[in-house]
Structure formats: structure tokens, C-alpha cells
Amino acid sequence: MASRRGQMLDGVLLLDKPEGLSSNHALQRAKRTLDARKAGHTGTLDPFATGLLLCCFGRATKISGAMLEADKVYCATLAFGEETDSGDLTGVVTARADDDFLGVTAAELESVLPAFRGEIEQIPPMHSALKRDGKPLYMYARQGIELERAPRRLTIHALDVLSCGGREAQIRVHCSKGTYIRTLAQDVGRSLGCYAHLKALRRTDIGPFVIDGAVPLDALQAMETPQSALIPIHKLPAALQPAVIKQKDPT
């Protein structure tokens, strides 16, 4: 029976986050739609980004830690010719290619990508939630302060060109946790000598979960019984179940 605080629901919702909402805002809308008591997500997407947001309810929140550590797959759109302070389309342009810049060919893009495959080092962006002295880096960035950041080691398992046409390209990135795709876009642009920023981003995979089974938020809100969209705990991948069901239900 539902209470004023919501129902005790257990399960995982594969949500296709729309553009324009923060991950937490999308989660809270899904939580209200399901009338759930306890919910959390397993990895933030920027408001301009879309795609797979793993929403865990009730006892399924126990998999959150494992999914934060999981590999992710993204489809990213790179815009060539301009770099921004945030590394993406929401930022202020800080550098531009020469006036005679005509774009990037697929062959030129392919020629620089090997340097970004495998284990690499990446300097986290100032526009990020990483903390320094208890304060997120983006708060320093908003004050015009840039702090030195140590590079972090990460792994790009696969990096493939999906399309490339002049001033724009789409790439597929299969990466380890902690990878900043906007920093990758910026670094690729610098390697090409023309600058670049992230124009669009869509997450398609988180560990064993894929976007094909995800429900758009508006479709979830239109369902007569939105709770039916939840993946029950016993149907989660076997490797995740021990972390969820390690505590027996009280009898």
C-alpha cells in the first residue's frame, strides 16, 4: 500500500533522459511518477546530454556503487573550429581556428585518434564537480579561477568515427569511469590544430545495461502503470544480484 512517502518499490528503471534536465531532476520526476519512496541514480549526465540514466529504487540502490565503477559508452558530436571554457556548447568561446579553416576530413580525424585509445591520462576540466578544499571545481571556474589539476589515468577501450563532415563529427566512445567526453573533444581538437568542443552527447551503455531497453521520461509519465517499467531485482544480471540480495528479508 502506498504511503504519504511513496511505495516501497524495488527494481531498476532504464530511463532515457531528455535534453534540458539535470540527472537529479529527471530522477525526481521518475520517482514521483512511480510514487516510489527511495531512489538514486548511478552517474550524472549534463543537462544538455541525453540517454541512459540508471535509476535504482528500494533495495536495488545497492547496485549504485558497482554501476558508478562500470564502463560507459557514448555517442558524441564534436564541433570543430572553436574551443570553449567548459569544453562543450554551453561555454564561452575561448579559441578559434584560423579564418581559412574549412573543416576536418575523416582521414585527418582518424590520424589523431590512436593517441586517445587504450590507457591515457586526462586532466579533469575546471567545469566539473570534483572538489578542492571541499568546494566543487566549477565554483572556482565561475569566479574566473583556474586551479592546477593532476592528470588522471583512464582507459578508452574503443574510439570509432561514426561520421565526419567538415566542421562536425560523430564518434563512439567506450570508456572507463571518470572519463570526461568534453575534455576528450577538446584534446582531439587541439591535436588536429583547429580546436573543438562537445556539441551533443548521448549515453548508450552503462555496464550490462543498454539504451535499447530504456523508457523516455514522457512515455513513463504517460503510462497507466509506470511501475511495470521497473526491472525486478531477480531479473538483474547475475553478477549484480549478490550485492543486492546479500541481506535476507526479515521473516
C-alpha positions in Angstrom: 0.0 0.0 0.0 1.3 3.5 -0.8 2.1 5.9 2.0 2.5 9.6 2.0 6.2 9.0 1.4 5.6 6.7 -1.5 5.6 3.0 -2.2 8.4 0.6 -1.2 9.4 -0.3 -4.7 12.5 -2.4 -5.6 14.0 -2.5 -9.0 15.9 -0.7 -11.7 14.5 1.8 -14.3 16.4 2.3 -17.5 15.5 5.9 -18.2 16.2 7.7 -21.5 17.0 11.2 -20.0 15.8 14.1 -22.2 17.8 17.1 -23.1 17.4 20.1 -20.8 17.0 18.3 -17.4 19.7 17.6 -14.8 20.1 14.0 -13.9 18.6 14.6 -10.4 15.6 16.4 -11.9 14.9 13.5 -14.2 15.3 11.1 -11.3 12.9 13.0 -9.1 10.3 13.2 -11.9 10.6 9.4 -12.4 10.4 8.9 -8.6 7.2 10.9 -8.4 5.7 9.2 -11.4 6.3 5.7 -9.8 5.3 7.0 -6.4 8.5 5.5 -5.0 9.9 6.1 -1.6 13.6 5.5 -2.2 15.6 6.2 -5.4 19.0 7.1 -6.7 20.9 7.2 -10.0 24.3 5.8 -10.9 26.1 8.5 -12.8 25.3 12.1 -13.8 24.7 13.3 -17.3 25.0 17.1 -18.0 21.6 18.8 -18.7 22.4 19.1 -22.4 23.2 15.4 -22.7 20.6 12.6 -23.3 20.5 8.9 -23.0 20.8 6.1 -20.4 20.2 7.1 -16.8 20.1 4.1 -14.5 17.5 4.8 -11.8 17.6 2.4 -8.8 14.7 2.0 -6.4 14.5 0.5 -2.9 16.9 -2.4 -2.4 18.2 -2.0 -5.9 20.1 1.1 -4.8 22.7 -1.3 -3.5 24.0 -1.7 -7.1 24.7 2.0 -7.4 28.4 1.6 -6.3 29.0 -1.1 -8.8 27.5 0.9 -11.6 29.4 4.0 -10.8 32.5 1.9 -11.4 31.2 0.4 -14.7 32.4 1.2 -18.2 30.2 3.6 -20.2 29.5 4.0 -23.9 28.7 7.4 -25.5 27.9 8.8 -28.9 29.5 12.2 -29.0 29.2 15.0 -31.6 32.3 17.2 -31.9 32.2 20.7 -33.4 35.5 21.7 -34.9 36.8 25.3 -35.1 36.1 26.6 -31.6 37.1 25.7 -28.1 35.0 26.8 -25.1 35.9 27.3 -21.4 33.6 24.4 -20.4 34.6 22.1 -23.3 31.0 21.9 -24.5 28.4 24.0 -26.3 27.2 25.7 -23.1 30.5 27.5 -22.6 32.1 30.7 -23.8 34.4 30.5 -26.8 38.0 30.9 -25.8 39.8 30.0 -29.0 39.0 29.8 -32.7 40.6 28.2 -35.8 42.2 30.4 -38.4 39.8 32.2 -40.8 40.8 29.8 -43.6 39.8 26.7 -41.7 37.5 24.6 -43.9 36.9 21.6 -41.6 38.3 18.2 -40.8 38.4 15.2 -43.1 37.7 11.7 -41.8 41.3 10.7 -42.6 42.6 13.6 -40.6 40.4 12.7 -37.6 41.4 9.0 -37.8 45.1 10.0 -37.9 45.0 11.6 -34.3 42.6 9.1 -32.6 45.2 6.3 -31.9 46.8 8.6 -29.3 43.5 8.5 -27.4 42.9 4.8 -27.4 43.9 2.5 -24.6 45.2 3.8 -21.2 45.7 7.5 -21.3 46.0 10.5 -19.0 43.3 13.2 -18.9 43.3 16.5 -17.0 39.8 16.9 -15.4 38.0 20.1 -16.5 37.5 23.1 -14.2 33.8 22.9 -15.0 33.3 19.7 -13.1 32.0 18.5 -9.7 35.4 17.4 -8.5 36.2 19.0 -5.2 39.2 21.1 -4.0 39.1 22.1 -0.3 35.5 20.9 -0.1 34.4 23.1 -2.9 33.5 21.9 -6.5 35.8 23.0 -9.2 33.0 24.6 -11.2 32.5 27.1 -8.4 36.1 28.3 -8.8 35.6 28.3 -12.6 32.6 30.6 -12.2 34.8 33.1 -10.3 37.3 33.0 -13.1 39.8 31.0 -11.0 41.7 28.1 -12.7 43.5 25.7 -10.4 46.1 23.2 -11.3 44.7 19.7 -11.6 46.6 16.4 -11.6 46.1 14.2 -14.7 44.1 11.0 -14.1 44.6 7.7 -15.7 41.7 6.2 -17.5 41.0 3.7 -20.3 39.4 4.3 -23.7 38.5 0.7 -24.8 37.2 1.8 -28.2 37.0 5.0 -30.1 35.4 4.9 -33.5 34.4 7.5 -36.1 30.7 7.2 -37.0 30.6 10.2 -39.4 32.8 13.2 -40.2 31.7 16.1 -42.4 33.8 19.2 -42.4 33.2 21.1 -39.1 31.4 18.3 -37.3 32.0 14.6 -36.5 30.2 11.9 -34.5 32.3 9.4 -32.5 31.5 6.4 -30.4 33.5 6.2 -27.1 33.7 3.1 -24.9 35.5 4.2 -21.8 36.2 3.6 -18.1 34.7 5.5 -15.3 35.9 9.1 -14.8 36.2 9.9 -18.4 35.2 13.4 -19.4 34.0 13.3 -23.0 34.1 17.1 -23.3 37.8 17.0 -22.4 38.3 14.3 -25.0 36.7 16.5 -27.6 38.8 19.4 -26.6 42.0 17.4 -26.7 41.2 15.9 -30.1 40.6 19.4 -31.4 44.0 20.5 -30.1 45.7 17.5 -31.7 44.1 18.5 -35.0 45.3 22.1 -34.6 41.8 23.5 -35.1 40.2 23.4 -31.7 36.9 21.6 -30.9 34.2 21.3 -28.3 31.4 18.9 -27.5 28.2 19.8 -29.3 26.0 16.9 -28.2 26.3 13.7 -26.1 24.2 10.6 -25.8 25.0 7.8 -23.3 24.0 4.4 -24.7 25.5 1.8 -22.3 26.3 1.5 -18.6 27.9 -1.8 -17.8 25.5 -4.5 -18.9 22.6 -2.1 -19.5 21.8 -0.6 -22.9 19.7 2.2 -24.2 17.5 -0.1 -26.3 15.5 -1.1 -23.2 15.2 2.5 -21.8 12.0 4.4 -21.4 11.7 8.1 -22.3 10.6 10.2 -19.4 7.5 11.5 -21.2 6.5 7.9 -22.1 7.0 6.8 -18.5 4.8 9.7 -17.3 2.0 8.7 -19.8 1.9 5.0 -18.6 -1.1 3.8 -16.8 1.1 1.6 -14.6 4.6 3.1 -14.8 5.8 0.6 -12.1 5.7 -2.1 -14.8 8.8 -0.4 -16.4 11.0 -1.5 -13.5 13.4 -4.4 -13.9 12.8 -6.5 -10.8 15.8 -7.4 -8.6 15.6 -11.1 -9.6 15.9 -10.2 -13.3 19.1 -8.1 -12.9 22.3 -9.6 -14.3 23.6 -12.4 -12.0 26.8 -10.6 -11.2 24.8 -7.7 -9.6 22.4 -9.8 -7.6 24.7 -10.8 -4.7 25.3 -7.1 -3.9 21.5 -6.6 -3.8 20.3 -9.7 -2.1 23.1 -10.3 0.4 20.8 -9.4 3.2 17.9 -11.8 3.8 14.4 -10.3 4.1 13.2 -10.4 7.7 10.7 -13.2 8.4 
